[in-house]
Structures are given as structure tokens and as C-alpha cells.
Amino acid sequence: MDKNEELIKVANRRYATKKFNPDKKISDKDWQTIMEVARLSPSSMGFAPWKFLLIENDDLKKELYDHAWGAQNSLDGADKFVIILAKKNVTPTSKYVQHISEDVQNHSFDPNSAFVAKLQDFQDNDFKLNDERTLFEWSARQTYIPLANMMDAAATLDIDSCPIEGFNREQVENILNKYNAIDLNEWGVSVMAGFGYRDQDITPKKRQPMDEIYKVIK
Ligand SMILES: Cc1cc2nc3c(=O)[nH]c(=O)nc-3n(C[C@H](O)[C@H](O)[C@H](O)COP(=O)(O)O)c2cc1C
């Protein structure tokens, strides 16, 4: 099988698993690989405005159950249950941007730099990220990139997954806060995912034909 065929095979093999086998566990090596793929994911400006919570606390999982209807299949049997947080208020002069610039990207941070001015202009004028909500959504959008990469990596390793938006954000945030798992001044819940091994057949893809979704503009 050539690389093109392999990629299509993995894309078909990944599916949103509705029934996991609770007895099958992901090896440490596989899980570390999936998390490393998440860590290496790209993000706008390289800010990586995310955090991954691996939920292993059974009481917390039980509390989530009634507030995360789309997660119940995963909570019932997925070996790993992950909640991805998105960073709030990623603004040019925030401590977070300063930390990423200095400690991760090894740039000296200067609030009067051309970079800060450019980012401010991008947020204010290009993308209109000008309030808490739009800034949070910008970060949350970035988190879907590692989410997708993790699911594809899992499928490559023959591991099943399910992405999850079926939850009440505020209630889930309050539960995480109760367990001291989140600082709500800094972070919000973006999306969740279960990873494990299926207890059902892989369902064939139902997708729009290519000519409905792909157009070449000349
Ligand atoms: C962002 C996102 C959120 C989703 N939320 C849920 C969910 O809460 N519960 C669930 O069972 N499936 C969820 N799904 C799975 C989709 O329903 C599924 O991916 C889609 O129907 C296509 O099927 P496939 O993934 O099996 O190819 C979600 C998918 C995405 C990408």
C-alpha cells in the first residue's frame, strides 16, 4: 500500500466510536505518542493556547455524566477521557503571550515591538477578536487541531476515539472547578474526546461528494 492509500485507509478507519470495550487499555507507549502528536500541533502564532486534562477520577467522571450527554459513550468504556481547555484572553500584552514568546519561542518580549503591534492589529481589525468571548473562541478553535491530530494518530495505531461537543460548558467548568482541575480566570472548556478500543464495527463514511465541497478558483 502506498502512502496515499495508507492515509485514506486511516481516514476511513477513524470513526466516532459509540461503544467502547471497557476492558481494553491503551498502552503507555501509544498514549504517549498520541499526546506528543497533540503537543506538536500547530496553532495561530504558535501560542498553543491549550491544556489537556486526562480525567482518571471516577467521582469526577460520574458527575460529568449528566452534564455531558455526548460523552456518555466514552465515559462508559473509553480507556482515556480527555478534556481540552482553551486559554482565555490571549492578548498581545498578556502574561501568557509573554511566557510563550520568552520561554517557549526564545524571543525577548517587548510590549512596544512590531510583533505586539501586528498582533494587536490582527486581533482588533483583521479577526475582530475584541472581547472575552471572541478571544476564547479563537483559542478554542486552535484546540480542534490537536484534537484532530490525536484522533488520526490514534486511528493510525488502531485505537478508536470519539470527539465530544455534547456537553454543557458552564456545568462542566463548574464540576472541574470543584475538583480544582481548572482555573476559570485563565481557562475554559473547549472540547472533549474519548480514546480506547471499540466494541462495535467501524461504520462506513457518509460524506458529501467531492464536487460539492471542493472548488478550484482560477
Ligand atoms: C467537534 C465534534 C464534536 C462531536 N461531538 C460528539 C459528541 O458529543 N458525541 C458523539 O457521540 N459524537 C460526537 N461527534 C462525532 C460526529 O457525530 C461524527 O464525527 C460525525 O457524525 C461523522 O462520523 P465519523 O466520525 O464516524 O466519520 C463529534 C464530532 C466532532 C468533530
The ligand as a Gaussian input file, in Angstrom:
#p B3LYP/6-31G(d) Opt

LIG

0 1
 C      -16.319000      18.682000      17.131000
 C      -17.087000      17.409000      17.157000
 C      -17.970000      17.171000      18.193000
 C      -18.643000      15.955000      18.272000
 N      -19.422000      15.690000      19.373000
 C      -19.883000      14.432000      19.550000
 C      -20.487000      14.048000      20.759000
 O      -20.658000      14.842000      21.678000
 N      -20.876000      12.773000      20.921000
 C      -20.706000      11.846000      19.923000
 O      -21.049000      10.671000      20.145000
 N      -20.160000      12.176000      18.745000
 C      -19.722000      13.434000      18.530000
 N      -19.106000      13.768000      17.362000
 C      -18.963000      12.766000      16.308000
 C      -19.677000      13.138000      14.992000
 O      -21.045000      12.938000      15.113000
 C      -19.051000      12.297000      13.885000
 O      -17.691000      12.614000      13.775000
 C      -19.719000      12.526000      12.526000
 O      -21.065000      12.131000      12.569000
 C      -19.007000      11.787000      11.412000
 O      -18.883000      10.410000      11.707000
 P      -17.475000       9.691000      11.813000
 O      -16.631000      10.487000      12.761000
 O      -17.797000       8.327000      12.388000
 O      -16.875000       9.624000      10.465000
 C      -18.470000      14.992000      17.239000
 C      -17.607000      15.288000      16.181000
 C      -16.899000      16.456000      16.153000
 C      -15.904000      16.682000      15.056000

